[in-house]
Amino acid sequence: MNLDRLIPPGPYENLPPAPSFTLTSSDIADGAPLASSQVFNDWGFTGYNTSPQLTWSGFPPETAGFAVTCFDPDAPTPSGFWHWLVIDLPASVTSLATGAGASDASLPAGAFHVRNDFGNLSYDGAAPPQGDRPHRYGFAVHALDTDRLGIDSSVSAAVASFNFNGHTLARAVIAPTFSH
């Protein structure tokens, strides 16, 4: 068996299924390459770490809040790679503007970032190893049954994910790609 050819499952494939809703973006599209502005700005990359615009609708009426994430299941680690985690978005918020991932100051009141796998409290763009097959970047909006998860920005991405997955009513994903 050639393990280099295996494509890891998407980040939500091994979790209990969740209904979907509509997620759109003026900046990204499912299966399309990310723009250079959405790429990491370090490690030999010259991107701008600009999070894409996202808009969502059709989520369950009992939704009390949202989490927004970006995850690369194709990263050469046993656990993938978290690029963005926004927690405690109010249910009244149904979009994020381009660049909202710059800092907590760019987010709606009450929402905050959890440290991504780069170690930053922000969106950090795509950074796959040179020569790797295109990586998938799953931008997900999680409709939650709570408006507060009871965690803070000091938790790991895995702990944040554990918490919001336990409260997920529905999930919508757009998965663009990128290769270096």
N, C-alpha and C positions, 0 to 999 in steps of 0.2 A: 504494500500500500504506500503510495506516495503522499505523505502528509502535507507537502508543500502545495498540493493542488486542491486540498479540501477548502471549501468555502464555509466559514463559520455561520451558524444560524443567526438570524437577526436577533436583536436584543430582547424581543418580546415573544419569540416563538416558543420558548420553553416555559412561559408563564401561563396561568389560566387565561383563556381568551377573553377579550373585552370588546364590546361593540365599538364601532368607529363613528366618526362624524367628519365634517368637511374642514380641511385645512388647506389654505391657499397661500401663495406668496408671489409678490412681484419680483422677487430676487432669485428664487431657486425653483427647480422643477424636479419631480421624481425621475431618477435615472440620468439626469443631465449633469454635466460637469459644473462644479462650483466656480464662481468668478474669482479672479485673483484677489479681489478685495476681501473675500471670505477665507483666505488662506492665512496660515500662521506667519508671524513676522519675527523669525529667528531660525536657528538651526539650518541656515542656508536658504530659507524661504524669504520672499520679499512681499508678503501679503500685508493686509491691514487689520486683521482680526475683526472684521466688521460682521456682526450678526445680521442675518437676513430679516427682512420684513415678513411677518406671519400674521394671518387673519384666520379665525376659526368661527364656525357656526354649526348648528344642528346637534349640539351636545345635549345630554339628558337634562330635563327641566330641574331635576333635583341637585344639579351641580352647585357646589358651595364654593369652589375655588379651583385653581389650575396650577400645574407645574409644567414648565417648558424645559426640554432637554435636547442635547445633541450628543449622540453616541456613535463611535466607530467600532463596529464589531470585528472589523478586519485588521485592526492594529496587531502588531506582532507581540502580543502579550497573552497570557492565559485568560485575562479578564476584559479584553477590549480596551477602549479608551474614551473617557468622558471629556467632551469639549465644552459643555455648557449645561448648567443646572440653575433654573430660576424657580424659587419656591414661594408659596403663599401669595400667588396672584389672586386678587379678588375675582369672584364670578362675574362682576360687571365689566371686567377687562376682556375684550375679545380680539385684541390685536396688539402686536408689538411693532414699533417702527424699526426701520433699518438702523442698525447701530445701538439698539436698546441694550445689548449685552456688554457695553463698554464698562459699566460700573453700576453699583446699586443706585447711584444718583440718576441714572438713565431709565430706571424702572418705575412703574406705578407705585404709589404709596402702599406700604405694607409688604411689598415683594422684596426679595433679596436673593443674592447668588450664594450657592454652595461652592466650595473650592473644587475646581475641575482637576483633571489628572496632570495638568501642567503646574498645578499648585496655586492657581490664580482665582480670584473672585470676579470672573468676567467670562465672556465668550472668547475662546482662542481657536483660531481656524485650523483647517486641515493641514496635516504635516506627515504624510505617509513616507516610509523609506523610499529612496530613489530606486526605481526599477520594479517596485511592487506592482501587482495588478491594481486596477482602480479600487479604492476603498469606498465603502458606502458610509454616508453620514446621515443617520436617522434623526431628523429634526422632529420631535414629538411634542404634542400638547396632550397632557393627561387631565381629563375632567375628573375632579375629586369630590368625594362626599363630605369634605371638610374644608374650611377656609384657612385653617392653621394646622400644620403638621406637628407642632411642638418640638421642632428641631431648630438649630441655629446654624450659622455659616461655618462653624468649626467642625461639623461632622464630615465624614468622607462621602464621596459620591455614592459608594455602595450603601452606606447607611441611609442617605437621602432616598435612594432608589427603593430600598426595602420599605421605607415609610410611605412613599407615595404610591408604590404598587399595591400596598395593602388597602389603599383608599380609592383606587381607580375605578370609576364607573364606566369610562369609555376612553379611547385613545385614538388620536389621529397622527399619521406619520407621513412626512415627505422625505424621501431618501435620495438626494443628489450624490454624485460621486466625485472623486478627485484622485489623480495619480501624478507622480513627480518624475 
